Amino acid sequence: MNVLIVSLAILALLAVFATPTFADDGMASKMGNKLKRGIINAATGWVELFNQPHKVGQAEGFGAGATKGVALGIGWTIAREVVGAWDVATFLFPIPPDYKSALDPEYVF
């Protein structure tokens, strides 16, 4: 139990003191943003199942939202989950160039 507490305390101190080291580095910041974007998209991609039917329904009516919107929701969910996993797996590398998002908008919200 004591080893766990000491380990967590050391980890917390390392996190506190390591943060300013990377604060000004553009590449590290972009890598962190890509990792964050990947985690958020992988965790919230399922929201597209509800988001797209709502958007289409507002723009084109209930029938379009119930058909076209659901199809778009399924497609966007798959895309957001896959791109999120890809961003997490490749956050160390500038793929796509300059760590830009493969999706527009970057996040579901």
C-alpha positions as CSV (number, residue, x, y, z in Angstrom):
1,M,0.0,0.0,0.0
2,N,2.8,2.4,0.9
3,V,4.6,1.6,-2.4
4,L,1.5,2.6,-4.3
5,I,1.1,5.9,-2.5
6,V,4.8,6.7,-3.0
7,S,4.6,5.8,-6.7
8,L,1.5,7.9,-7.2
9,A,3.2,10.9,-5.4
10,I,6.3,10.6,-7.6
11,L,4.2,10.3,-10.7
12,A,2.2,13.4,-9.7
13,L,5.4,15.4,-9.1
14,L,6.8,14.3,-12.4
15,A,3.6,15.4,-14.2
16,V,3.7,18.8,-12.5
17,F,7.3,19.5,-13.2
18,A,7.3,18.0,-16.8
19,T,4.4,20.2,-18.0
20,P,6.3,23.5,-18.2
21,T,9.1,21.7,-20.1
22,F,6.8,21.0,-23.1
23,A,4.7,24.2,-22.8
24,D,6.6,26.1,-25.4
25,D,7.5,23.3,-27.8
26,G,5.2,23.5,-30.9
27,M,5.7,19.9,-31.9
28,A,5.0,18.5,-28.5
29,S,1.9,20.7,-28.2
30,K,0.7,19.4,-31.6
31,M,1.4,15.8,-30.6
32,G,-0.6,16.3,-27.4
33,N,-3.5,17.9,-29.3
34,K,-3.5,15.0,-31.7
35,L,-3.6,12.5,-28.8
36,K,-6.3,14.4,-27.1
37,R,-8.4,14.7,-30.3
38,G,-8.0,10.9,-30.9
39,I,-9.1,10.0,-27.4
40,I,-12.1,12.4,-27.5
41,N,-13.2,11.2,-31.0
42,A,-12.8,7.5,-30.0
43,A,-14.8,8.1,-26.9
44,T,-17.6,10.3,-28.3
45,G,-17.9,9.0,-31.9
46,W,-21.2,7.2,-31.0
47,V,-22.8,10.7,-30.5
48,E,-22.9,11.0,-34.3
49,L,-25.7,8.4,-34.3
50,F,-27.9,11.1,-32.7
51,N,-26.2,14.2,-34.0
52,Q,-26.6,13.6,-37.7
53,P,-30.3,12.6,-37.7
54,H,-30.9,15.8,-35.6
55,K,-29.0,18.0,-38.1
56,V,-30.6,16.5,-41.1
57,G,-34.0,16.6,-39.5
58,Q,-33.6,20.3,-38.7
59,A,-32.5,21.1,-42.2
60,E,-34.6,18.8,-44.4
61,G,-37.5,17.5,-42.2
62,F,-38.4,14.5,-40.1
63,G,-38.4,12.0,-43.0
64,A,-35.0,12.9,-44.2
65,G,-33.7,12.9,-40.6
66,A,-35.1,9.4,-40.0
67,T,-33.5,8.0,-43.2
68,K,-30.7,10.0,-44.6
69,G,-29.7,11.3,-41.1
70,V,-29.5,7.8,-39.6
71,A,-27.3,6.6,-42.5
72,L,-25.1,9.6,-42.1
73,G,-24.9,9.0,-38.4
74,I,-23.8,5.4,-38.9
75,G,-21.1,6.6,-41.4
76,W,-19.9,9.4,-39.2
77,T,-19.8,7.2,-36.2
78,I,-17.6,4.7,-37.9
79,A,-15.4,7.4,-39.4
80,R,-14.9,9.2,-36.1
81,E,-14.1,6.0,-34.2
82,V,-11.6,4.9,-36.8
83,V,-9.9,8.3,-37.1
84,G,-9.9,8.6,-33.3
85,A,-8.1,5.3,-32.9
86,W,-5.7,6.2,-35.8
87,D,-4.9,9.5,-34.1
88,V,-4.2,7.8,-30.8
89,A,-2.0,5.1,-32.5
90,T,0.0,7.7,-34.6
91,F,0.1,10.8,-32.3
92,L,3.9,10.6,-32.3
93,F,4.1,11.1,-36.1
94,P,2.9,14.0,-38.3
95,I,0.3,12.0,-40.2
96,P,-1.6,13.9,-41.8
97,P,1.0,16.6,-42.3
98,D,1.5,19.1,-39.4
99,Y,-0.7,16.9,-37.1
100,K,-3.9,18.3,-38.7
101,S,-7.3,16.6,-38.2
102,A,-8.5,14.2,-40.9
103,L,-12.1,15.1,-40.0
104,D,-13.9,18.5,-40.3
105,P,-15.1,19.4,-37.7
106,E,-12.4,18.0,-35.5
107,Y,-14.8,17.0,-32.7
108,V,-18.5,15.9,-32.7
109,F,-19.5,18.9,-30.5
